[in-house]
Amino acid sequence: MKATASHSLPQTKPPLERFQRITQLLLEHSPRSSAELAERLEVNQKTILRDVEFMRNRLGVELTTGARGIALESARGTCPFCRGRHG
């Protein structure tokens, strides 16, 4: 077998770490643009939008998206990343 050269792909944080960081940033200031979140997390905007949809639809996090950006509606209740942090 011929050894293949390893090509370094950009490493991103695991999804759960991104979800936690998105929540933390939105708790600090909401709304934020997907571009700002993408820059802060060093991923592209599509990743942020997919993560937000997953957090909203699968995890029940109360997030809204609109012209002003992405907002965390409530840090109470079902948000698994908001424990001990009430907005």
ZIUR-V793124 format. One record per backbone hydrogen bond with DSSP energy under -0.5 kcal/mol. NH is the residue of the N-H (numbers start at 1). CO is the residue of the C=O. If there is no record, write none. Layout:
# ZIUR-V793124
nh=[NH | NH]
co=[CO | CO]
This chain:
# ZIUR-V793124
nh=[7 | 8 | 9 | 17 | 18 | 19 | 20 | 21 | 22 | 23 | 24 | 25 | 26 | 27 | 28 | 29 | 31 | 32 | 37 | 38 | 39 | 40 | 41 | 42 | 43 | 47 | 48 | 49 | 50 | 51 | 52 | 53 | 54 | 55 | 56 | 57 | 58 | 59 | 61 | 63 | 64 | 66 | 69 | 70 | 71 | 73 | 73 | 74 | 78 | 79 | 80 | 82 | 85 | 86 | 87]
co=[5 | 6 | 7 | 14 | 14 | 15 | 16 | 17 | 18 | 19 | 20 | 21 | 22 | 23 | 24 | 25 | 70 | 70 | 33 | 34 | 35 | 36 | 37 | 38 | 38 | 44 | 44 | 45 | 46 | 47 | 48 | 49 | 50 | 51 | 52 | 53 | 54 | 54 | 55 | 61 | 71 | 69 | 66 | 32 | 64 | 62 | 71 | 62 | 76 | 76 | 78 | 79 | 82 | 84 | 85]
